[in-house]
Amino acid sequence: MTIIDLLERNSVDYGNETALVEINPELPDDRRLTWREYELVQPTVRTSYRREITWTVFNEKANRFANALIGRGIGKGDKVAILLMNCLEWLPIYFGILKTGAMAVPLNFRYSSDEIKYCLDLAEADALVFGAEFIGRVEEIADQISKKRLLIYVGDGCPSFAESYTHLAADCASTNPCIEIGEEDHAAIYFSSGTTGFPKAILHRHRALIHAARVEQNHHSQTHNDVFLCIPPLYHTGAKMHWFGSLISGSKAVLLKGTKPEFILSAASKEKCTIVWLLVPWAQDILNALDSGKLRLSDYDLSAWRLMHIGAQPVPQSLIKHWLEYFPNHQYDTNYGLSESIGPGAVHLGVENIRKVGAIGVPGYGWQVRIVDESGKDVADGEVGELCLKGDGVMECYYNDPEATAAALKDGWLYTGDMAMRDDEGFIFLVDRKKDVIITGGENLYPVQIEDYIRGYRKVSDVAVIGLPDERLGEIAAAIIEVKEGMSCTEEEIDEFCSGMPRYKRPRKIIFASVPRNPTGKIEKPLLRKMYGTEHLVLDQNIG
């Protein structure tokens, strides 16, 4: 079975029921009018823009696009890239690609023109589907990429260098093209976060995608009556694989464009969402808005909301404790995974283990986990080592990169590059990225542990700890601290708060600034090291 079979089943079993809803709170219902025109004509009835499709329409749209691609020569072994913001067309296009037997290649919406071209070349993509937000970037490279690729535009006002998605699929059959596809066929190429340079292309088989759907439903018990609020970008495995829980249960999902606290609570209220996946910054923003009185829970009907789960980065214990003060009846789960393991679920806490908040959890459904030392031997409980994963969700390889593949895949195990430890109850705690470990005076410092501690200070909204070069100690820990809105904070306050940590763990440098995160919520530490590393060396030289 593949995820394509799940879509076909849903179109039969739940054909007239809603599959997907798109909500954009920053657009009016009638997009034919500008915001100014809309405010002048109908100032009292403006609401967010909303669209929806049923399972039948979803499947028909996927079939039409599949038949359109087949008509243009796309088939098994080919690759079709997707460069779209979250929208109602995204998933039907994704499934349309899969139904041809080709591989879907989702691209990060933050990519520059050069990065888009790099990823298209690395994946050897035969076509690119892109939206209005990317016309400028694609136009910059159109002459270089259009000679060997089909360019398909989704939206109004198709540029001259591309073909219209609407026109291409309009007259195509809405029936399944019936290409024979099995679990061992190649399905998708996802890209790594690219925080250490240009991203790597991660090849997955259909087996991995259906495994992700089974894992998600096993962990979060989705039923046909659930409603999933999906906010993160669909190009990333995290959002996609969590949505697979809706796919396997035939339940409704809501694609929300926008991350403001009022947008999230309003969508959850109006759509009666039962499951909401948040990133740490969004959860913290909601708590800050509730603390400050900018939002009131009494203005929303959140009675249907049963599960809040977080992934993509370590979750501070203080955040969940605070969350449960406002939402005492919520189940809570955290998930660990990476694109090389088809996203979330390789390790998960489990809603029954909320007492272990702070851990990323135990091996997920259908997953095996090891924690090993530099020689590949298992470490003892309580010792730090590299987290390794094994299961049907592990990637096939880094496409066109045998050297990186050999470094990451050893005897069927995926070496994640994440440092972790297991306690005496079998719960795994993420310590840090292997490359982010700070070695100061011969001692290993794990930034995540320091970040978790500093986040406990009432004035701190976000924090990132990085290593900066030091002539005497090799490296020192520097804390970049983002202060909560409306508050002020001093270095002396942070130093005093950190006095509760062992002296060698305390940050030697405090920088008050915003903490940059990528679209999946991960702190962009290479950027921070680039921003502050040189500055620190200059300061040291001036002091000397």
N, C-alpha and C positions, 0 to 999 in steps of 0.2 A: 504493500500500500504506500502511496505517496500523498503529499498534501493536496495535490490536484484531485485525487479521489475524494478527499474530504469536501472540497468545494462542490464537486458534482453531486455528492450525497446531500449536502445542505440545500442545493437548489431544488432537489426533489422533495426532501422531508420538510423543509421550512421555506419553500419558495416565495410566498407572499409576505414573509416576516422581514423586518428591518435587519439588515446585515451591518451596514456602516452608516454613520452620521458624521458629517463635517460641520464644525462650528468655528466661525471666525468672529470673535467678539468685536473686532476693530473694523468690520465692514457692515454696512446697513443691509437689511433684507433685500432691497432693490439696488443692485449694483450698477444699474443703468444711470443712476444719479451720482454726482460727486457728493462727498460728505457735506460740502457747503450747501448744495442744492437740496440735499435730503433734509438738512436742519431747517432750511427755510420753508420747505413744503410740508413736512410732516414732523415737526419738532417733538411731538408728544408720543409718537408711536415707534420711535427708532428702537430696534432690537438687533441682536447679532445675526449675522448671515448664517443660514442653516440649510444644508442639503442632506438627503438620505437616499439610499438605494436598498432594494430587497436582495435576498440571496439569489433569486432568479435573474434579476438585472445584473448583479455582480458577475454571475457566471456567464451570462450572455455577452457582456462587455469584454470579459477575458477571452471568450471564444472568437469574437469579432476581431480583436487585436491579433490573436494567434493566427487566424486565417489571413489577415492582412500581411503579417510578417512572412508567412509561408509563401504568399503570393509574390513577395519581393525577394524570395530566395533564402530566407532565414530558416535554419533547421538544426538538427542535432549537431552538436559540436560547436555551433556558433555562439557568440556572446552579444548580449544587448545591454548597454549601460542605461541606468536611470538617474537623471539629475532633476529631481523635483522636490519642492517643499511638500509637507504633508497635505494631502488633498484627497478627494473622493476618487480620483482617477488612479492614485498610486498603486493600490493593491490589485485592481483589475489588470493594470498594465503588467505588474509583476507576474501574475498568474498567466496572463496571455503569453508572456515570454516562455514560461515553463511549459506551457501546453504545446509549444512548437518542438520541444526537446532541446531548445537552446538554453544557455545559462544566463540568469539575470545577474547584472553587475551594478548594484547600487553605489552611488557616489555621494560623498559628503557635500552638503550644500555650501560649505565654507571654502571649498577648493577654489584656488585662483585659476586663471586660464592655463598657466603652465602646469599646475597639478592635475587639472582635468585631462590635458593632453598626455601627461605622463601616465596616468592611470589607464586611459584608453589604450595607449601603446603597450603597457605592461600586460594588461589583460587580453590584448589582441581583439578588442571589441569590434564587432562588425556593424554596430548601429548605436546611436545615442538618442535617447528620448529625454527632452528637456523642457522646462517650463519658462514662463514669462520672466521670472526673476533672473534668469541666466542668459538672456539674449545677448547682453553686452559681452559677457565672458566667452560665450561660444563664438560670437562673431569675430572676436580677436584671433581665434585659432581656426576659423571655419575653412580657410583656404588650405590649411595643413591637414585637417582631419576629414574633410568631406570627399576627397578624391577616392578614398577607399572605404568610406562608411556612409550608411544611410542616416540622415539627421531628421528626426521627427519632433515636431513642436506641439506642445499641449497648451492650448489657450487661444484667445482671440488675437487677431492681427499677426498671422504667421509671417516670419521674416523670409526674405527672398531666398536665403541659402538653405532653407529647410522645407520639409513637407508637413502638411497639417495632419495631426493625429485624428482629428474628427473626420476629415475627408478621406483619409486612408482607410479607416475602419467602417465608414458609413454604409457602404454597399456590400460588406462582407457577410458571410453566413454567420448566424449566431449559434450554430451547432458545433459540438466538440470536434476538432479536427482528427481526433482518435489516433494520435501518434503514440506508438508503444513506448512507454517510459517506465522504468523500474527503479527500485531503491538504490541500485548500484550505479545508475547513470549520474553524470555530473549535473549539478543543479544551479549552483550560484558561486560567484566570486565576490567576497566581501573584502574591504580594505581595513588594515589595522589603523589605529588612531593616528599614526604618523607623528607622534610626539617626539620621536628621535630622528627625524628626517623624513624623506619621502615614504609614504606608506607601502606596506607589503600587501600583495594580493593573496587572499586566503581562499583556497578551493574547497568546496564542500559537495558531497554527493546528496542525492535525494534522501538517502538513509538518515543523514544527519538532521535534515529538516523535519522529518516525521518523528524522529526521536525527540527533538525539541518540543514538538506539540504534546507528545505523551508525557514528557517531564513536567511541562507547565501545568497540565491538568492534574497530574498526580500531586503536585505540590500545593496547588491552590483550589482544587476541588471545584472547578468551574462546572456549572450546570447550564442548561438551556435558558434558565431565568436570570442568569447574571448579566450585568452590563459593565463593560470594561472601559474606563476612561484612559485613552492613550494620548500622551502629551509629547514624549520624546520623538525625535526624527525617525521615520520609518526606514531610512537608509541603513540604520544601525541594527545589528542583530538583537540588541536589548529590546527595543520597542516591538520589532517584528515577532520575536519568539514569544514574548508575553502575549501578543495578540493571537498567536497560534492556539492559546487556550480558548479563545472565543471561537476560532475556526473549528476546533475539534468538538466543541460543545454546541455549535450552531447558534451561538448567542450574539447579541448586539454589542458593537463597539462604537465608541465616540472618539473621533479624531479632533482634538482641541488645538487650535492654532493660537498660541499665546500662553504665557506662564505666569501672568499676574495672579496673586492670590484670589482676587475677586472673580477672575475668569474661571479658575479651577473650582472654587466653591459653587459658583453659579451653575456651571455645567454639571457638576455632580448632583446638585439639587434638582435642576430642571429635567435632567435625563434619568434620574433615579439610579445613578451609578452605584454599583455594589463593590467594585474593585478599582482602586486608583493606584497607579505606580508613579511614585515621585522620585526626583533626585533630591539630594540633601539640600541644595540651595533653595529649591522651591518649597520644601517642607519648612525650612527655617524662615522663609519669607512669610508663609502663612502664619506661623507662630508669632513672628514680629508684628504682623498686622493685627492679630487678635490681642496681643499684649498691649499694643498702643491704643486699641479701641477703634482703629480705622475700619475693622471688620467686626461684625457681631454674629455669632453663630445663630442667634435667634432670627436672623434675616433669611436663613436658608433651611430647607428641609433635607437633612442629610441622614434621615432614618434608614435609608436603604444601604448606605455605605457600610460594608462589613469588613473589608480588608484594605489596609494600607501597606504597601511593600516598597522597599527601596533597594536599589542596586547601583552598580557602576562605580562605587567608591566606598571606602570604609564609612560606617555610620556611627557618629558619636553617641555614647550611651545617654548623655545629657539630653540630646534631642528627642530620643524616644520617650524618656521619662517625662519630658515636658509635653510631648504630643499626647500622651495618655492622660494627662491632666485635663486636656480639652476634650479628648475622644476616648473615654475610659472603656467603651464597649468595642473598640476596634481590635480585630486580630491584626497582628503585625508579623511580617516576614522580611528577611533580607536575602538576596540572592547574589551569588558570586559566579562569574563566568567571564569569558573573553571571546572575541570574534573567532579565535582559533578553536574554541569549543562550542561553537554555534550559539554564543550568548549566554544568558543567565541560566542557572540551575545546576551547574556542575557541583556546586556546594550550596546548600541553603539551610537557613536556621530552622524553619518549620514553625507554624503558628502555635504549636504546643510547647515551644521552648522559649517563650518570651523572657523567662528568668535568666536566659543566657545572652541577653542583649549585649552586644560588644563583640561576640563571636560571629563569624560568617556562617558557622553551622557545621553540618555533617555532610558526608557524601550524598549528592542528589540521587534521585531515582535513576537507576541504570548506570551510575557512575562509580568508578573506583578512584581513590585518592591515596597518594603517598607524599611524604615530606622527606626530602633527601639532602645529604650533605654534598660537598663539592665532588666527591668520588662516586656519587650515585647511590650511596647506602642510606637506608632508612635511619632517621635520627630518633632519639628517645623522646617520649612525651616531655613537654616542657622545654625542649631545645628548638632553636630556630633553624629552618632549612628551606629549600626551594619546593614549592607546591607543584606536584605533578598530577596529571589527570589521564584517565583512560575510560573510553566508552564510545558508543556509536556516534556521538556528536563531535569527536575529534576530527579536525580538518584532514583532507587528503594530503595537502602539501601547501607550501608557499609557491604559487604559480610562477614558473620561469625563474625560480630562485633555489636551486638545489643545495647551495651552501647554507642558507638560512633554514631550510627544511631539515637538513641533517643536524643542525644545532638544536632545533626545537623538538624533533621527533626521534625518540630512542626506544627501540624495542616495543613500539606501540604506545609509549607514554608521551604525553605532551608536557614538556618542561615550560612552565608558565612565565618564569622570571619573577614571580611573586614570592616573597619570603613569608613564611607562616610557621605557626607552632600549634601543637595539639595538646589539650589539657588531659587530665586523668579520666575525664568522662567521655573523651572522644570528640569534643568540640574543637573546631579549628578556628584559630585567630589569625587574621591577616596582619602581618607586621609591616611590610613595605615592599615596594618594587626593589628588585635586586640592585638595579642601577641607581636607585635613589638613596641607598644606605649611606650614611655619613660616617666616615672613619676619622675620629678626632683623638689625637694623642694615643692611637692604638686601640681605642674603644669604638665599638660599633653602635651608632645611634640610629634608631628607626623613626623617621619623621612622623609616621602615622601615630605612634604612641605619644609623641610630644604634642602633635596637633589635637589629639583627643583631649589631652589635659587642658590645653589653653582654651579650647572651645567651652570649657566649663566656666570661664569667667563671664559674668553677666553682660559685659559691654562688648564682647566679641561676637561678630556676625559670622566671620569666616577666617580661616587661617591656613597658611601653607608654610611648611618648614623645609628649607633647602640647605645644602652644604655650600659654603663659600670658601675659597682658598685662603689658607693662613700659613705663613712662613714657619711658624713655630709648631703648630699642632697638625699641619697638613690641611685640615678642614675645620670649620666651626659651623655650628647650627645657627641659622638666621631664620627668624619668624616674620613672615609678611602677614600683617594683621589688618583685617577689614573691620572697622568699628561699626556697631549698629547705628542706623540712621537716628539723628537727633542727639547722639551721645558724643562725648569727647573722652579721650583716654591718653594716659602718659606712659612713657617707658617705665617709670618708677612703679606704677600700678602693676604692670605686667611682670616686672622683676619680683615684686612682692608676692604676687599670686604664684609665680613659678618656684618660689622658695620651698613649696611643698614637694617638689621633685628632687631626686638626687642631683647633686651639684653638676655632675658631668653631663646630665641631660638638658640642663637649662640653656635656652638660646643665648648666644653671646652677642647677638645683634638683633634689634627690633626695628622693623620698618612698617610704618603705617601707610597702607596703600590697598587698592582693590586687589582681589585674588582672581586671576583669570581662569576660567574653566572652559573646556570644549563643549560641544553640544550634548555630549553624554554625561556631563557633570564632572569629568575628571580634571583635576588641577593641572594646568599647563606648566609643569615644573621646568622643562628645558627653556621655556620663554623667560621664566623668572630668573633662572641662573644666568641667562644671557643679559637680562636687564640689570641685574644687581652684582654680578660677579666682578666685572671690570671696575665698577664704582668702588667696590670693597677694596680691591687691590690698590687703587689710587689713594684711598683714605689711609690704608696701612703705610704706604710710602710717605705720605705727608706726616704721619705721626712719627715715623722713624727719622 
